[in-house]
Amino acid sequence: MDTKLTLKLDSFVIEQAKTYAKKKNTSLSQLIESYLGLLIEPKDNNDVTPLVKSLSGIINLPTNFDTKKSYKDHILKKYSK
């Protein structure tokens, strides 16, 4: 459930935050909600952010997929020219 919140902040900070949010293609409300979520999210061993948690499970990889090898191959291809 969304609830309206009124904050009193420095106008320069607000303008900078709006600019940042626009560059990140999000709203200022979502930006603040994400940040506050990071502050109150219980820390686990992996310190996974709420954004990463929301993306978990989007891609189905084969059970034998080697992420380290895949990343190494990507880096080698990217920088060997």
C-alpha positions in Angstrom: 0.0 0.0 0.0 1.4 3.4 -1.0 1.2 6.2 1.4 2.0 9.9 0.7 4.9 11.4 2.7 5.9 15.0 2.9 9.6 15.8 3.4 11.4 19.1 3.9 14.7 19.0 2.1 17.3 21.5 0.8 16.1 22.7 -2.7 19.6 22.0 -4.2 19.5 18.4 -3.0 16.0 18.0 -4.4 17.0 19.3 -7.8 20.2 17.2 -7.9 18.1 14.1 -6.9 15.5 14.8 -9.6 18.3 15.1 -12.2 19.9 11.8 -11.0 16.5 10.1 -11.0 15.8 11.3 -14.6 19.2 10.0 -15.8 18.4 6.6 -14.1 14.9 6.6 -15.8 13.1 6.4 -12.5 11.0 8.7 -10.3 12.3 10.6 -7.3 9.7 8.7 -5.2 11.1 5.3 -6.4 14.6 6.5 -5.9 13.9 7.5 -2.3 11.9 4.3 -1.6 14.8 2.2 -2.9 17.3 4.0 -0.8 15.2 3.7 2.4 14.6 0.0 1.6 18.4 -0.4 1.6 18.6 1.1 5.0 15.9 -1.0 6.6 16.5 -4.3 4.7 17.9 -6.9 7.0 21.5 -7.7 6.1 22.3 -11.2 5.1 25.6 -12.8 4.1 25.2 -11.7 0.5 24.0 -8.1 1.1 21.7 -8.4 -2.0 19.9 -5.2 -2.8 16.1 -5.1 -3.3 16.6 -4.4 -7.0 18.7 -7.5 -7.4 16.2 -9.5 -5.4 13.4 -8.3 -7.7 15.4 -9.5 -10.8 16.2 -12.9 -9.3 14.8 -15.8 -11.4 14.2 -13.8 -14.6 16.7 -15.8 -16.5 16.7 -19.6 -16.7 20.2 -21.0 -17.3 21.1 -24.6 -17.8 22.1 -26.3 -14.6 25.7 -26.9 -15.9 26.2 -23.2 -16.9 29.6 -21.9 -15.8 29.2 -18.2 -15.0 32.9 -17.6 -14.3 33.9 -19.2 -17.7 31.2 -17.2 -19.5 32.3 -13.9 -17.9 36.0 -14.7 -18.6 35.1 -15.5 -22.3 33.2 -12.2 -22.5 36.1 -10.2 -21.1 38.6 -11.9 -23.4 36.5 -11.2 -26.4 35.8 -7.6 -25.4 39.4 -6.6 -24.8 41.3 -8.7 -27.4 41.2 -6.7 -30.5 
